[in-house]
Amino acid sequence: MMALHGVNNLWHPDESIGMTPLQRDVQVRAYPPGKPFESSDEFVAVFKKVVGHFGAVGDDVVDLEQWLDGTRWSEIQAKQAEIEKLEQDL
């Protein structure tokens, strides 16, 4: 996965400014491969959390290793299963 931060400042949508860059600082982050994804849902969740966070703030998510190694996804899945069981018991 790769992430970009600051690209939105290269060209501004304001017509009065036109295509003049507001700034030229762009950060590029290439992430090391983690474990293979078991589903598209897992990939989307990890991508949104890891790449989305970097794109928004320009820094890695605090628990990056746990997202890349699948720990956080497993925790989310376990909580979801717990919620579904409680809903069934109602």
PyMOL commands that set and color helices and strands:
alter all, ss='L'
color gray80, all
select helices_A, chain A and resi 7-9+40-57+64-68+71-89
alter helices_A, ss='H'
color red, helices_A
select strands_A, chain A and resi 2-5+27-30
alter strands_A, ss='S'
color yellow, strands_A
deselect
rebuild
show_as cartoon
